[in-house]
Amino acid sequence: MNTRTAIHLCLGMIALASCTGKLTSLVPDTPSKAPDYFCTWNTQGYAVSYTGPDKMRSAMTEENIFGEGPHQNWVSFFPKIRRDLYFVMDDSWDIPRDQNHGNGNPHLGRSELDEGRFPSFRGTPAERLGQLTRRIKQEGWKGVGGWICAQKAGGHEEQSEEEYWTERLKAANEAGFSYWKVDWGQQDRNEGWRRMLTRLGKEHAPDLWIEHAMHGHFIRFSDVFRTYDVENIIAQPLTIRRVAELLPHKAEGESEGIINCEDEPYIAVGLGCAIGIMRHPMDGNLPDGRQDEVFPPVGHNYKRCMDEVVRAVRWHRIAGPFGVDGNFETDTAMLTDHWHLHENETWNKGRQAGTTLRESAPARVSRNMPLPIVDDTTEMRPFILSTAYPTGAVAISAIGRAWGREYVCKEAAVTALAKDWYAPIGLFGWFKEVCLVYPGPIQRKPRVLAQDLAGDMPVDITTEVTIEGSKLLIPGEVIRRVGLMAASPGDLSAPGLLIKIK
C-alpha cells in the first residue's frame, strides 16, 4: 500500500468512528489529502476581459495574486476550503513579464519563478519558489503548484531532457512546491517523455503531484490525469463521457491513476475523481462590460454555484479520490444534452450564435458497485453517478441536463446497493428519494444523522427516514432541506449532504 492510499484509508477510519453525546460536525476538521486545486487561468482571463491568451498570460503577476486592487487578491478565494486546496498558478508564472506570446516563445517550459513577475522573491530558483510557496501557504492554502509547458525552454539544447527536468524537479522539491499541471507543448503527446517526467518526479520530488493530460492511456502511469477543457454550457455530458472512457484503464505500479475532472465537483464525488476548480468569486460582467463568456449567467450558472465546490471538497475529507482499477459499470443507454447557443456563451471562437451544441454520455456510471436503479426512463432524466469508495463510504450524484436554453434538474427515485450500514453516505443533487439496500437488516435501533457538507452542524433525521429490513429510504424533501441548510444567500447549488448512521 502506498503512502497516499494509506492516508485516504486513515481519513476514512476517522470518518467512520462513532461519537457519543453532544452532536458535533460529521465532517472531519483535518484538511483533505486529495490533489484538489484552484487554478488561476479563468481568473487571469476575467481580469483582462478575455482579450486573448497573451493578455491572460500578462495577468499572472505578484500584484494580482496578492494585491488589494480591482480583480486582485486571488489568494483570498475559497476561505472555507482553502486549506484543502493547492493554489495552482497557470500559464505563465515562469516566463519573462514582457514575453507573453504563445507558439514559438523560447521561454515556454522554463519552469522557474520569473523575477520580473514576482520581484519580491529573490535568490536561486529554488529559493524564489520556496519564498512564494511559503507566502501563499501563509494565506491558508494547502500548497502551491504551477502550469508546466511540456518542453524545454530555449537555450538548453546541449542539456539532455533528463538533466533539464531533474534540475527543476529538485528545485521544486527543495521549495516545497506541490503540483505540476503538465499541459501542452512540443512533448505533450510524447508518452516516453511523460513517463520520464513521472519517473524523475518520484525520484527527485516524491511529494510533488505531477498531472498529465492529452491521451487517455497516459492515466496508467499518471498520479493525476486531467480530462481537459470543456465549454461550461455543455460540460456535464462531455465530462462524464471522458471519465467513463478512462475507467477501463488500470494504474501501473506505484502510480495513483486519479482522474481530475476539473470544475465539475458533483461529478467528481460521484465518480471518485479529484477536482480542479476553475470558477472564481468575481461575479458579473467582465471589466469591459461584456458578458463573461466562460461562465455565462445561463444554464448551470457556475459562479452562482460556489457552495457545490465547498461541499464536494469537504466530502474528500471523508472519502478521497482514488485511482482507476478497472472496477466500474456504465449504462448502455446514452443521454444527449443540447444547448442553443447565444452570443458570449463560450470561449470557443469556432462556435457561432444560433447553432446547437450536443454532447452525450452514459445515463449511469458506477465504480465498485452495481449501477443504481432509476425510476425515470424519460430522455430528460438526470445522469446518475455512484461510487463505493475504498474507505467504505458511498456517494451518489444526480447531475442535471443542458436542455435547449435551460439547465434541467429533474428529480428521480434512485435505488442503490450498499454494504455497510455505518459507512458515510454522500448525496449530491436533486432526488425524488434515495433507497439504499444493504446485505441484511441493521442489528440495533439506529440513530440517523445528516449534515449539509457546506455546514458544521448535523441534525437528527431518524424520524424522517424509513428503515425496513435491509432498506434505508431517504425522502427527497429531507435531502433538499438538510442538503441546503448551510446554503449561501443567492447560491444556486444543488443539495449536498452527508448521512451517518450511529
C-alpha positions in Angstrom: 0.0 0.0 0.0 1.5 3.4 -0.9 1.5 6.4 1.4 -1.3 8.4 -0.2 -3.7 5.4 -0.2 -2.9 4.8 3.5 -3.7 8.4 4.3 -7.0 8.1 2.4 -7.9 5.0 4.4 -6.9 6.6 7.6 -9.2 9.5 6.9 -12.0 7.1 6.2 -11.4 5.4 9.5 -11.7 8.7 11.3 -15.0 9.5 9.4 -16.4 6.1 10.3 -15.6 6.4 14.0 -18.6 6.6 16.3 -19.2 9.6 18.5 -21.4 10.0 21.5 -23.2 12.7 23.4 -23.5 16.2 22.1 -23.8 16.5 18.3 -20.6 17.6 16.6 -19.7 18.0 13.0 -19.7 14.9 10.9 -17.1 16.4 8.6 -13.5 15.9 10.0 -11.6 19.1 10.7 -8.5 17.7 9.2 -7.9 19.0 5.7 -8.3 16.6 2.8 -5.2 15.0 1.3 -6.8 14.9 -2.1 -5.0 16.5 -5.1 -7.7 19.1 -5.4 -6.7 22.6 -6.5 -7.8 26.0 -7.6 -6.3 27.0 -11.0 -5.9 30.7 -11.9 -6.5 30.5 -15.7 -10.0 31.8 -15.8 -9.3 34.4 -13.1 -6.5 35.7 -15.3 -9.0 35.8 -18.2 -11.6 37.6 -16.2 -9.1 40.3 -15.1 -8.3 41.2 -18.7 -11.8 40.6 -20.1 -10.6 37.5 -22.0 -8.9 39.7 -24.6 -6.7 36.9 -25.8 -4.2 34.4 -24.4 -1.3 36.9 -24.5 -3.2 39.3 -22.2 -4.2 36.5 -20.0 -0.6 35.5 -19.6 0.3 39.1 -18.7 -2.2 38.9 -15.8 -0.1 36.3 -14.0 1.7 38.6 -11.6 2.6 39.1 -7.9 0.4 42.2 -7.8 -2.7 40.3 -9.0 -2.2 37.3 -6.7 -1.6 39.4 -3.5 -2.8 42.9 -4.3 -5.9 44.7 -3.0 -7.0 46.4 -6.2 -9.8 45.6 -8.5 -9.7 41.9 -9.7 -6.7 41.2 -7.5 -6.1 39.3 -4.2 -6.6 35.9 -5.7 -5.2 34.2 -2.6 -8.3 35.4 -0.7 -10.5 33.0 -2.6 -12.3 30.0 -1.1 -11.8 30.8 2.6 -13.7 27.8 3.9 -11.8 25.2 1.9 -8.5 26.9 1.2 -6.6 24.6 3.4 -7.9 21.6 1.4 -6.7 23.1 -1.9 -3.5 23.7 -3.8 -3.1 27.2 -5.4 -2.1 26.4 -9.0 -0.6 29.3 -11.0 -1.5 28.8 -14.6 0.4 30.0 -17.7 2.8 32.0 -17.4 4.3 32.3 -13.9 7.7 31.2 -15.3 8.3 33.3 -18.4 9.5 37.0 -18.6 6.8 39.5 -17.9 7.1 41.1 -21.3 7.2 37.8 -23.3 3.5 36.7 -23.4 3.1 35.3 -26.9 2.4 31.6 -27.2 3.7 29.4 -30.0 7.4 29.8 -30.7 8.1 31.6 -27.3 11.6 30.4 -26.4 10.8 30.9 -22.7 8.0 28.4 -22.5 9.0 25.4 -20.3 11.4 27.5 -18.2 9.6 26.3 -15.0 11.4 28.8 -12.7 9.6 31.6 -10.9 10.1 34.7 -13.1 11.8 37.6 -11.2 10.0 40.2 -13.2 6.6 38.9 -12.4 7.4 38.2 -8.8 10.0 40.8 -7.8 9.6 40.3 -4.0 11.0 36.8 -4.2 14.8 36.6 -4.7 17.7 34.2 -4.8 18.2 30.9 -6.6 15.3 29.3 -8.5 14.6 27.0 -5.5 14.8 29.9 -3.0 12.5 32.2 -5.0 9.9 29.4 -5.4 10.2 28.5 -1.8 9.6 32.0 -0.7 6.5 32.3 -2.8 5.2 28.9 -1.6 5.6 29.9 2.0 3.9 33.3 1.3 0.8 31.6 -0.3 0.6 28.9 2.4 0.5 31.7 5.0 -2.8 32.7 3.5 -4.1 29.2 4.4 -3.7 27.3 1.2 -2.6 23.6 1.5 0.2 24.1 -1.0 1.2 25.8 -4.3 1.6 24.5 -7.9 2.1 25.7 -11.4 1.3 25.1 -15.0 4.1 23.4 -16.9 4.7 23.6 -20.6 5.7 20.2 -22.0 9.0 21.3 -23.4 12.4 22.6 -22.5 12.9 26.4 -22.8 15.3 27.7 -25.5 19.0 27.9 -24.8 19.2 24.5 -23.3 19.8 22.5 -26.4 23.0 20.9 -25.1 21.3 19.7 -21.9 19.5 16.4 -22.0 15.8 16.2 -21.2 16.6 14.2 -18.0 19.2 16.7 -16.8 16.9 19.6 -17.5 13.9 18.3 -15.8 15.9 16.8 -12.9 17.2 20.3 -12.1 13.7 21.7 -12.0 12.2 18.8 -10.0 15.0 19.1 -7.4 14.2 22.8 -7.1 10.5 22.1 -6.7 11.3 19.6 -4.0 13.6 22.0 -2.2 10.9 24.8 -2.4 8.1 22.6 -1.2 6.2 23.1 -4.4 3.3 20.7 -4.5 1.8 20.4 -8.0 2.8 20.4 -11.7 -0.1 20.8 -14.2 1.7 19.5 -17.3 -0.1 20.7 -20.3 0.6 21.4 -24.0 4.0 21.8 -25.6 6.3 20.1 -28.0 6.3 16.9 -25.9 2.7 17.0 -24.9 1.7 13.7 -26.7 5.1 12.0 -26.2 4.4 9.1 -23.9 8.0 8.4 -23.3 8.7 12.0 -22.3 5.7 12.0 -19.9 6.8 8.6 -18.4 10.3 10.0 -17.9 8.9 13.1 -16.1 6.8 10.9 -13.8 9.8 8.6 -13.1 12.1 11.6 -12.3 9.4 13.1 -10.2 9.1 10.1 -7.9 12.9 10.0 -7.6 13.7 13.7 -7.0 10.4 15.2 -5.8 8.3 12.4 -4.2 5.8 14.8 -2.6 5.1 16.6 -5.9 1.9 15.7 -7.7 2.5 15.5 -11.5 -0.7 15.8 -13.6 -0.8 14.6 -17.2 -3.3 15.1 -20.0 -3.9 14.5 -23.7 -4.1 10.7 -24.4 -6.3 8.7 -22.2 -4.0 5.8 -21.8 -1.5 8.1 -20.1 -3.5 7.7 -16.9 -1.9 4.3 -16.4 1.4 5.9 -15.4 0.0 9.2 -14.0 -0.6 10.1 -10.4 -3.3 12.5 -11.7 -4.8 12.7 -15.2 -6.9 15.7 -16.3 -10.0 15.2 -18.5 -9.2 18.6 -20.1 -11.0 21.7 -21.2 -14.8 21.9 -21.7 -17.3 24.5 -22.6 -19.3 25.1 -19.5 -22.7 25.4 -21.2 -22.5 21.7 -22.3 -19.8 20.4 -19.8 -21.7 17.7 -17.9 -22.2 15.0 -20.5 -18.7 15.6 -22.0 -17.0 15.3 -18.7 -19.0 12.2 -17.7 -18.1 10.6 -21.0 -14.4 11.4 -20.7 -14.3 10.0 -17.2 -16.2 6.8 -18.3 -13.6 6.4 -21.1 -10.8 6.4 -18.6 -12.3 4.0 -16.1 -11.3 0.8 -18.1 -7.6 1.6 -17.5 -5.6 0.3 -14.5 -2.9 2.3 -12.8 0.6 0.8 -13.1 3.0 0.1 -10.3 3.0 2.9 -7.7 1.1 5.4 -9.9 -2.0 6.7 -8.3 -4.1 6.8 -11.5 -6.5 9.5 -10.2 -8.8 11.3 -12.6 -9.2 15.1 -12.3 -12.5 16.0 -13.9 -11.8 19.8 -13.5 -14.6 22.1 -12.4 -17.4 19.5 -12.0 -17.4 18.9 -8.3 -20.5 16.7 -8.1 -19.3 14.6 -11.0 -16.0 14.3 -9.1 -17.5 13.0 -5.8 -20.0 10.8 -7.7 -17.1 9.0 -9.5 -14.2 9.2 -7.1 -12.3 11.9 -9.0 -10.2 14.9 -8.0 -11.4 18.5 -8.5 -9.6 21.3 -10.5 -11.6 24.4 -9.7 -11.6 27.0 -12.5 -14.5 29.2 -11.4 -13.8 32.1 -9.1 -15.9 34.5 -6.9 -15.5 37.6 -9.2 -19.1 37.6 -10.4 -21.0 39.6 -13.0 -19.9 41.0 -16.4 -16.3 41.3 -17.4 -14.4 44.5 -16.5 -15.1 45.8 -20.1 -18.8 45.3 -19.6 -19.3 42.3 -21.8 -20.9 39.1 -20.5 -18.5 36.6 -19.0 -18.2 34.1 -22.0 -16.5 31.3 -20.0 -19.0 31.4 -17.1 -22.2 32.9 -18.7 -25.1 33.5 -16.3 -27.2 30.9 -18.1 -27.6 27.1 -17.8 -25.6 25.7 -14.9 -24.6 29.2 -13.6 -21.2 28.2 -12.2 -20.3 31.4 -10.4 -23.7 31.3 -8.6 -22.9 27.7 -7.6 -20.0 28.1 -5.3 -21.4 26.1 -2.5 -21.2 22.9 -4.5 -17.5 23.3 -4.7 -17.3 23.6 -0.9 -19.5 20.5 -0.4 -17.5 18.3 -2.7 -14.1 19.4 -1.5 -15.2 18.7 2.1 -16.5 15.3 1.1 -12.9 14.5 0.2 -12.1 14.8 3.9 -14.3 11.7 4.4 -13.5 9.8 1.2 -10.7 10.9 -1.1 -10.4 10.3 -4.8 -8.8 7.0 -5.9 -7.1 5.6 -8.9 -8.6 3.6 -11.8 -8.6 -0.1 -11.3 -11.0 -1.4 -13.9 -13.8 -2.0 -11.5 -16.7 0.0 -12.9 -20.0 -0.2 -14.8 -21.5 2.0 -17.5 -25.0 2.2 -18.8 -25.7 1.1 -22.3 -28.3 3.9 -22.5 -26.9 7.2 -23.6 -28.4 10.6 -22.8 -27.8 13.6 -25.1 -27.7 17.2 -23.9 -28.2 20.1 -26.3 -27.7 23.9 -25.9 -29.0 26.6 -28.3 -26.0 29.0 -28.4 -26.4 32.7 -27.9 -23.6 35.4 -28.1 -20.8 35.3 -25.5 -21.6 31.9 -24.0 -18.4 30.0 -24.8 -14.7 30.6 -25.0 -14.6 28.5 -28.2 -14.3 31.1 -31.0 -15.2 28.5 -33.6 -18.8 28.4 -32.4 -21.4 30.7 -33.9 -24.5 32.0 -32.2 -27.6 30.3 -33.4 -26.1 26.8 -33.6 -27.0 23.9 -31.3 -24.3 22.1 -29.3 -24.8 18.4 -28.5 -22.9 16.0 -26.2 -23.8 12.5 -25.0 -22.8 10.3 -22.1 -23.9 7.1 -20.4 -27.1 7.6 -18.3 -25.5 5.9 -15.3 -21.9 5.2 -14.3 -20.7 3.5 -11.2 -17.4 2.5 -9.5 -17.0 -0.5 -7.2 -20.8 -1.1 -7.0 -23.6 -2.1 -9.4 -25.5 0.5 -11.4 -28.3 2.0 -9.4 -31.9 1.6 -10.4 -33.6 4.8 -11.6 -37.4 5.0 -11.7 -37.3 7.5 -14.6 -36.7 6.3 -18.2 -37.5 9.6 -19.9 -35.0 11.4 -22.1 -34.8 14.3 -19.6 -33.9 12.1 -16.6 -30.7 13.1 -14.7 -27.3 11.4 -15.1 -26.8 9.2 -12.0 -23.3 8.5 -10.8 -22.4 6.3 -7.9 -19.2 5.1 -6.2 -18.3 2.9 -3.3 -15.0 4.3 -2.0 -12.1 2.2 -0.7 -13.0 3.7 2.8 -16.5 2.1 2.6 -18.2 5.4 2.0 -20.9 5.6 -0.7 -21.6 8.7 -2.9 -24.5 9.2 -5.3 -24.8 12.2 -7.6 -27.7 13.3 -9.7 -26.4 15.6 -12.5 -28.7 18.0 -14.3 -29.1 18.4 -18.1 -28.5 21.1 -20.6 -31.8 21.3 -22.4 -32.3 23.9 -25.0 -31.8 27.1 -23.0 -32.2 25.7 -19.5 -30.3 23.6 -17.0 -32.9 21.0 -16.0 -32.7 19.1 -12.7 -35.5 16.6 -12.9 -35.8 14.6 -9.7 -35.7 10.8 -9.8 -36.0 8.0 -7.3 -32.8 6.0 -7.1 -32.2 2.6 -5.5 -28.6 1.5 -4.9 -26.8 -1.4 -3.2 -24.6 -0.6 -0.2 -22.5 -2.9 2.1 -22.1 -1.2 5.5 -24.8 0.4 7.4 -22.3 2.5 9.3 -20.3 3.8 6.4 -20.8 7.5 5.4 -23.3 8.3 2.7 -22.9 11.3 0.4 -25.9 12.5 -1.7 -25.4 15.3 -4.2 -28.1 16.8 -6.4 -31.9 16.7 -6.6 -33.7 13.4 -5.9 -37.2 12.3 -5.5 -35.9 9.8 -3.0 -32.9 7.5 -2.4 -33.2 3.9 -1.2 -30.1 2.1 -0.1 -30.3 -1.7 0.1 -27.9 -3.5 2.5 -27.0 -7.2 2.7 -29.1 -7.6 5.8 -31.1 -5.7 8.4 -29.3 -3.4 10.9 -28.7 -5.2 14.2 -29.5 -2.3 16.6 -32.0 0.5 16.6 -30.1 3.2 14.8 -29.8 7.0 15.1 -29.5 8.7 11.7 -27.7 12.0 11.5 -27.3 14.2 8.4 -25.4 17.4 7.7 -25.1 19.9 4.8 -21.5 19.4 3.7 -21.1 23.1 3.5 -22.0 23.5 7.2 -20.7 22.3 10.5 -23.7 21.1 12.5 -25.6 17.8 11.9 -29.3 17.3 12.6 -31.1 14.1 13.7 -33.3 12.8 10.9 -34.1 9.4 12.5 -37.8 10.0 12.4 -37.7 11.4 8.9 -36.2 8.3 7.2 -37.6 4.8 6.9 -35.7 1.7 7.8 -37.5 -1.5 6.8 -35.5 -4.8 6.9 -32.4 -4.2 4.8 -33.6 -0.9 3.3 -32.9 2.7 4.2 -35.2 5.2 2.4 -34.3 8.9 2.4 -37.1 11.2 1.1 -36.2 13.9 -1.4 -37.6 16.6 0.9 -35.1 15.6 3.6 -32.2 15.7 1.0 -33.3 19.1 -0.1 -33.8 20.6 3.3 -30.7 19.3 5.0 -28.5 19.5 2.0 -29.1 23.2 1.7 -29.2 24.1 5.4 -25.9 26.0 5.1 -26.5 27.5 1.7 -25.0 30.9 1.0 -27.5 33.7 0.2 -28.3 33.6 -3.5 -26.3 30.5 -4.2 -27.9 28.1 -6.8 -26.1 24.9 -6.0 -27.9 21.6 -5.7 -28.0 20.0 -2.3 -25.1 18.1 -1.0 -25.3 16.2 2.3 -23.6 13.6 4.5 -25.6 10.9 6.2 -24.2 8.9 9.1 -25.9 6.1 11.0 -24.8 5.6 14.6 
